Amino acid sequence: MKPENTANVKIAFAVFLS
């Protein structure tokens, strides 16, 4: 996984769990 994508994945996952 690209480092620049990690933050976006975490945000997307957080939104998914919300």
Beta strands, then each sheet from edge to edge (+ up, - down):
end
